[in-house]
Amino acid sequence: PGMGKVTLRREGNSVTGGSWSLIVLPPNADASSSEKGRLTGTVTGGSVTFNPDGTLAGVGAAQLTVEGGTGEHASVGGGSGTLSLSADAENPSRLKGTLALNF
């Protein structure tokens, strides 16, 4: 479990770069939980789609580079991953998806 932030740079529908960070929380975390560490890195590619009104509809297979970590993940020195997001059927203004990291 955790909370993440992704910033994407794009040209048209192609992702050309960006950054990401993930605050790692303990299993079954609640509002009083302390973070176990952070992971950070860059975004190196992928694609984006937009709704007719110009809002973000999805992110397709964004390629991530893991650059490092803190706390329990301080020993992480590199790795890779992917991120895919699409509109949540129950709340189309929210995106949900899959994050896979290897380090």
BAPAFI-775349 format. One line per field, with one value per residue: residue number from 1; residue in three letters; x, y, z of N, C-alpha, C, O in turn. Coordinates in nm, 3 decimals, always signed. Layout:
<rs>
i	c(NUM,...)
aa	c(Ala,...)
nx	c(X,...)
ny	c(Y,...)
nz	c(Z,...)
cax	c(X,...)
cay	c(Y,...)
caz	c(Z,...)
cx	c(X,...)
cy	c(Y,...)
cz	c(Z,...)
ox	c(X,...)
oy	c(Y,...)
oz	c(Z,...)
</rs>
This chain:
<rs>
i	c(1,2,3,4,5,6,7,8,9,10,11,12,13,14,15,16,17,18,19,20,21,22,23,24,25,26,27,28,29,30,31,32,33,34,35,36,37,38,39,40,41,42,43,44,45,46,47,48,49,50,51,52,53,54,55,56,57,58,59,60,61,62,63,64,65,66,67,68,69,70,71,72,73,74,75,76,77,78,79,80,81,82,83,84,85,86,87,88,89,90,91,92,93,94,95,96,97,98,99,100,101,102,103)
aa	c(Pro,Gly,Met,Gly,Lys,Val,Thr,Leu,Arg,Arg,Glu,Gly,Asn,Ser,Val,Thr,Gly,Gly,Ser,Trp,Ser,Leu,Ile,Val,Leu,Pro,Pro,Asn,Ala,Asp,Ala,Ser,Ser,Ser,Glu,Lys,Gly,Arg,Leu,Thr,Gly,Thr,Val,Thr,Gly,Gly,Ser,Val,Thr,Phe,Asn,Pro,Asp,Gly,Thr,Leu,Ala,Gly,Val,Gly,Ala,Ala,Gln,Leu,Thr,Val,Glu,Gly,Gly,Thr,Gly,Glu,His,Ala,Ser,Val,Gly,Gly,Gly,Ser,Gly,Thr,Leu,Ser,Leu,Ser,Ala,Asp,Ala,Glu,Asn,Pro,Ser,Arg,Leu,Lys,Gly,Thr,Leu,Ala,Leu,Asn,Phe)
nx	c(+0.083,+0.033,+0.094,+0.097,+0.259,+0.257,+0.415,+0.378,+0.538,+0.452,+0.414,+0.173,-0.002,+0.197,+0.407,+0.684,+0.857,+0.913,+0.837,+0.817,+0.690,+0.661,+0.509,+0.561,+0.357,+0.271,+0.132,-0.226,-0.266,-0.374,-0.516,-0.350,-0.108,+0.247,+0.486,+0.684,+0.890,+1.022,+0.999,+1.150,+1.169,+1.205,+0.997,+0.994,+0.863,+0.562,+0.203,-0.078,-0.431,-0.720,-1.029,-1.323,-1.364,-1.112,-0.993,-0.782,-0.797,-0.667,-0.359,-0.122,+0.078,+0.311,+0.657,+0.875,+1.158,+1.334,+1.498,+1.588,+1.558,+1.421,+1.424,+1.301,+1.356,+1.598,+1.819,+1.765,+1.879,+1.823,+1.617,+1.319,+0.991,+0.632,+0.338,-0.007,-0.309,-0.663,-0.994,-1.199,-1.477,-1.686,-1.642,-1.576,-1.407,-1.185,-0.878,-0.768,-0.550,-0.267,+0.044,+0.363,+0.666,+1.013,+1.296)
ny	c(-0.120,+0.231,+0.579,+0.766,+0.987,+1.116,+1.283,+1.385,+1.451,+1.540,+1.495,+1.551,+1.253,+1.101,+1.004,+1.175,+1.205,+1.261,+1.240,+1.040,+0.942,+0.739,+0.688,+0.452,+0.249,+0.063,-0.278,-0.295,-0.026,+0.273,+0.601,+0.678,+0.559,+0.533,+0.620,+0.374,+0.418,+0.570,+0.559,+0.666,+0.804,+0.827,+0.893,+0.744,+0.694,+0.604,+0.630,+0.856,+0.910,+1.107,+1.248,+1.365,+1.625,+1.710,+1.628,+1.402,+1.065,+0.824,+0.638,+0.470,+0.197,+0.331,+0.372,+0.324,+0.432,+0.322,+0.508,+0.537,+0.502,+0.562,+0.528,+0.212,+0.132,+0.228,+0.100,+0.054,+0.096,+0.114,+0.015,-0.090,-0.029,-0.034,+0.159,+0.172,+0.336,+0.396,+0.534,+0.526,+0.322,+0.369,+0.628,+0.843,+1.068,+1.000,+0.818,+0.481,+0.199,-0.007,-0.057,-0.170,-0.261,-0.337,-0.412)
nz	c(+0.000,-0.056,-0.141,-0.434,-0.674,-0.995,-1.256,-1.581,-1.891,-2.219,-2.573,-2.791,-2.792,-2.687,-2.422,-2.310,-2.102,-1.747,-1.392,-1.092,-0.769,-0.477,-0.176,+0.059,+0.251,+0.552,+0.544,+0.547,+0.614,+0.783,+0.854,+1.062,+1.018,+0.976,+0.726,+0.554,+0.391,+0.089,-0.268,-0.569,-0.903,-1.263,-1.551,-1.864,-2.103,-2.287,-2.327,-2.359,-2.322,-2.397,-2.281,-2.460,-2.359,-2.299,-2.064,-1.881,-1.978,-1.965,-1.907,-2.087,-2.039,-1.922,-1.904,-1.637,-1.451,-1.175,-0.941,-0.678,-0.315,+0.017,+0.379,+0.471,+0.219,+0.143,+0.038,-0.225,-0.544,-0.810,-1.090,-1.266,-1.411,-1.476,-1.549,-1.571,-1.633,-1.607,-1.652,-1.365,-1.337,-1.157,-1.075,-1.293,-1.294,-1.159,-1.176,-1.207,-1.167,-1.258,-1.104,-1.149,-1.013,-1.036,-0.857)
cax	c(+0.000,+0.105,+0.038,+0.193,+0.242,+0.321,+0.413,+0.410,+0.558,+0.402,+0.399,+0.055,-0.042,+0.317,+0.476,+0.825,+0.937,+0.839,+0.891,+0.719,+0.732,+0.568,+0.524,+0.527,+0.293,+0.264,+0.007,-0.346,-0.243,-0.486,-0.474,-0.247,+0.012,+0.368,+0.545,+0.799,+0.994,+0.978,+1.069,+1.141,+1.231,+1.165,+0.911,+1.070,+0.782,+0.425,+0.104,-0.192,-0.554,-0.799,-1.174,-1.360,-1.354,-0.971,-0.940,-0.707,-0.879,-0.585,-0.215,-0.094,+0.210,+0.420,+0.779,+0.932,+1.291,+1.349,+1.628,+1.634,+1.459,+1.455,+1.367,+1.322,+1.394,+1.719,+1.918,+1.725,+1.962,+1.781,+1.515,+1.228,+0.852,+0.530,+0.218,-0.121,-0.424,-0.783,-1.100,-1.273,-1.615,-1.776,-1.614,-1.493,-1.309,-1.069,-0.809,-0.718,-0.470,-0.168,+0.183,+0.453,+0.807,+1.114,+1.421)
cay	c(+0.000,+0.356,+0.694,+0.804,+1.107,+1.102,+1.401,+1.342,+1.544,+1.472,+1.558,+1.482,+1.143,+1.027,+1.049,+1.198,+1.213,+1.293,+1.187,+0.974,+0.909,+0.653,+0.674,+0.314,+0.236,-0.077,-0.348,-0.254,+0.110,+0.364,+0.741,+0.699,+0.483,+0.604,+0.565,+0.283,+0.470,+0.627,+0.522,+0.774,+0.778,+0.903,+0.832,+0.753,+0.673,+0.560,+0.704,+0.910,+0.932,+1.215,+1.253,+1.474,+1.756,+1.741,+1.572,+1.278,+0.944,+0.708,+0.632,+0.336,+0.136,+0.426,+0.306,+0.391,+0.397,+0.338,+0.570,+0.522,+0.495,+0.607,+0.445,+0.069,+0.110,+0.307,+0.021,+0.045,+0.184,+0.114,-0.081,-0.045,-0.058,+0.015,+0.215,+0.186,+0.395,+0.421,+0.596,+0.441,+0.310,+0.426,+0.771,+0.869,+1.176,+0.939,+0.715,+0.369,+0.116,-0.102,-0.017,-0.285,-0.218,-0.441,-0.354)
caz	c(+0.000,-0.058,-0.213,-0.536,-0.754,-1.126,-1.341,-1.717,-2.003,-2.338,-2.704,-2.843,-2.705,-2.645,-2.301,-2.344,-1.980,-1.626,-1.267,-1.006,-0.633,-0.408,-0.032,+0.092,+0.382,+0.598,+0.509,+0.623,+0.664,+0.802,+0.861,+1.164,+0.981,+0.935,+0.604,+0.570,+0.304,-0.039,-0.390,-0.666,-1.032,-1.381,-1.652,-1.988,-2.222,-2.268,-2.405,-2.285,-2.397,-2.340,-2.304,-2.552,-2.294,-2.279,-1.940,-1.898,-1.972,-1.931,-1.932,-2.135,-2.023,-1.900,-1.858,-1.521,-1.403,-1.031,-0.917,-0.541,-0.210,+0.151,+0.484,+0.451,+0.079,+0.118,-0.038,-0.366,-0.625,-0.948,-1.130,-1.371,-1.384,-1.568,-1.490,-1.661,-1.565,-1.686,-1.574,-1.272,-1.384,-1.057,-1.062,-1.412,-1.276,-1.094,-1.253,-1.130,-1.256,-1.210,-1.095,-1.127,-0.998,-1.017,-0.808)
cx	c(+0.087,+0.029,+0.142,+0.158,+0.321,+0.305,+0.460,+0.436,+0.515,+0.413,+0.287,+0.013,+0.076,+0.378,+0.624,+0.915,+0.849,+0.907,+0.778,+0.778,+0.621,+0.603,+0.475,+0.475,+0.291,+0.135,-0.106,-0.331,-0.374,-0.431,-0.365,-0.115,+0.127,+0.425,+0.666,+0.917,+0.934,+1.061,+1.048,+1.206,+1.177,+1.070,+0.980,+0.988,+0.643,+0.331,-0.007,-0.311,-0.637,-0.946,-1.204,-1.348,-1.210,-0.912,-0.874,-0.798,-0.796,-0.439,-0.185,+0.052,+0.324,+0.540,+0.844,+1.074,+1.294,+1.489,+1.679,+1.520,+1.512,+1.392,+1.400,+1.367,+1.521,+1.823,+1.883,+1.805,+1.923,+1.677,+1.428,+1.085,+0.761,+0.410,+0.112,-0.240,-0.541,-0.889,-1.169,-1.419,-1.714,-1.759,-1.521,-1.392,-1.184,-1.009,-0.766,-0.637,-0.373,-0.028,+0.264,+0.596,+0.895,+1.243,+1.491)
cy	c(+0.126,+0.465,+0.740,+0.934,+1.086,+1.234,+1.358,+1.461,+1.469,+1.560,+1.483,+1.376,+1.058,+1.089,+1.059,+1.206,+1.242,+1.235,+1.121,+0.955,+0.827,+0.649,+0.534,+0.308,+0.089,-0.143,-0.302,-0.116,+0.184,+0.506,+0.766,+0.629,+0.573,+0.539,+0.477,+0.332,+0.528,+0.567,+0.636,+0.733,+0.867,+0.822,+0.851,+0.732,+0.628,+0.640,+0.753,+0.920,+1.036,+1.198,+1.366,+1.613,+1.795,+1.689,+1.438,+1.157,+0.823,+0.727,+0.488,+0.298,+0.238,+0.349,+0.390,+0.342,+0.423,+0.392,+0.553,+0.517,+0.550,+0.511,+0.299,+0.036,+0.187,+0.232,+0.009,+0.146,+0.189,+0.008,-0.022,-0.080,-0.006,+0.066,+0.226,+0.236,+0.409,+0.479,+0.491,+0.439,+0.374,+0.576,+0.811,+0.982,+1.125,+0.834,+0.603,+0.281,+0.028,-0.042,-0.143,-0.234,-0.339,-0.374,-0.453)
cz	c(+0.000,-0.131,-0.313,-0.606,-0.883,-1.201,-1.479,-1.808,-2.127,-2.461,-2.772,-2.744,-2.659,-2.520,-2.335,-2.220,-1.861,-1.504,-1.189,-0.867,-0.569,-0.260,+0.002,+0.235,+0.424,+0.548,+0.601,+0.685,+0.683,+0.818,+0.964,+1.131,+0.940,+0.810,+0.637,+0.487,+0.178,-0.151,-0.489,-0.797,-1.141,-1.468,-1.786,-2.115,-2.185,-2.356,-2.313,-2.379,-2.322,-2.372,-2.401,-2.491,-2.262,-2.150,-1.967,-1.880,-1.933,-1.965,-1.971,-2.119,-2.014,-1.845,-1.748,-1.496,-1.253,-1.007,-0.775,-0.443,-0.079,+0.252,+0.461,+0.308,+0.041,+0.035,-0.186,-0.447,-0.771,-0.974,-1.238,-1.333,-1.493,-1.489,-1.598,-1.581,-1.661,-1.593,-1.487,-1.316,-1.287,-1.041,-1.176,-1.397,-1.205,-1.186,-1.159,-1.224,-1.184,-1.215,-1.067,-1.125,-0.975,-0.974,-0.721)
ox	c(+0.199,-0.084,+0.260,+0.045,+0.436,+0.196,+0.568,+0.365,+0.539,+0.420,+0.302,-0.007,+0.056,+0.398,+0.684,+1.037,+0.726,+1.021,+0.660,+0.900,+0.503,+0.714,+0.359,+0.540,+0.308,+0.040,-0.084,-0.379,-0.472,-0.311,-0.294,-0.019,+0.107,+0.413,+0.739,+1.031,+0.812,+1.177,+0.941,+1.287,+1.113,+1.064,+1.021,+1.040,+0.609,+0.375,-0.027,-0.296,-0.626,-0.983,-1.120,-1.325,-1.186,-0.792,-0.906,-0.867,-0.849,-0.401,-0.219,+0.139,+0.420,+0.527,+0.865,+1.105,+1.259,+1.587,+1.799,+1.403,+1.630,+1.314,+1.516,+1.410,+1.548,+1.906,+1.963,+1.799,+1.985,+1.652,+1.459,+1.061,+0.806,+0.385,+0.138,-0.268,-0.522,-0.875,-1.194,-1.480,-1.816,-1.852,-1.399,-1.301,-1.085,-1.079,-0.732,-0.654,-0.392,+0.013,+0.235,+0.642,+0.857,+1.295,+1.599)
oy	c(+0.126,+0.445,+0.751,+0.983,+1.044,+1.290,+1.301,+1.562,+1.349,+1.682,+1.366,+1.404,+0.952,+1.210,+0.962,+1.214,+1.246,+1.188,+1.142,+0.951,+0.842,+0.611,+0.501,+0.356,+0.001,-0.074,-0.274,-0.092,+0.162,+0.528,+0.867,+0.638,+0.677,+0.418,+0.502,+0.292,+0.535,+0.530,+0.696,+0.640,+0.969,+0.699,+0.963,+0.752,+0.614,+0.709,+0.700,+0.938,+1.050,+1.142,+1.454,+1.710,+1.901,+1.704,+1.370,+1.146,+0.728,+0.817,+0.395,+0.360,+0.231,+0.271,+0.510,+0.224,+0.532,+0.331,+0.556,+0.527,+0.581,+0.423,+0.265,-0.076,+0.210,+0.294,-0.043,+0.266,+0.262,-0.079,+0.082,-0.151,+0.057,+0.022,+0.282,+0.184,+0.430,+0.475,+0.379,+0.546,+0.428,+0.644,+0.812,+0.994,+1.198,+0.770,+0.629,+0.289,-0.009,+0.015,-0.214,-0.171,-0.433,-0.288,-0.424)
oz	c(+0.050,-0.176,-0.281,-0.599,-0.881,-1.208,-1.494,-1.801,-2.140,-2.453,-2.807,-2.626,-2.599,-2.513,-2.382,-2.234,-1.872,-1.511,-1.217,-0.850,-0.601,-0.224,-0.025,+0.328,+0.340,+0.513,+0.718,+0.796,+0.612,+0.798,+0.954,+1.209,+0.877,+0.790,+0.732,+0.511,+0.163,-0.132,-0.493,-0.802,-1.116,-1.459,-1.818,-2.224,-2.068,-2.448,-2.204,-2.500,-2.201,-2.476,-2.422,-2.563,-2.204,-2.128,-2.065,-1.779,-1.875,-2.039,-1.897,-2.180,-2.090,-1.751,-1.764,-1.516,-1.208,-1.047,-0.752,-0.479,-0.066,+0.214,+0.435,+0.281,-0.077,-0.031,-0.264,-0.421,-0.848,-0.890,-1.296,-1.235,-1.589,-1.377,-1.705,-1.472,-1.780,-1.471,-1.533,-1.329,-1.330,-0.999,-1.158,-1.479,-1.194,-1.265,-1.043,-1.346,-1.068,-1.316,-0.971,-1.220,-0.905,-1.045,-0.669)
</rs>
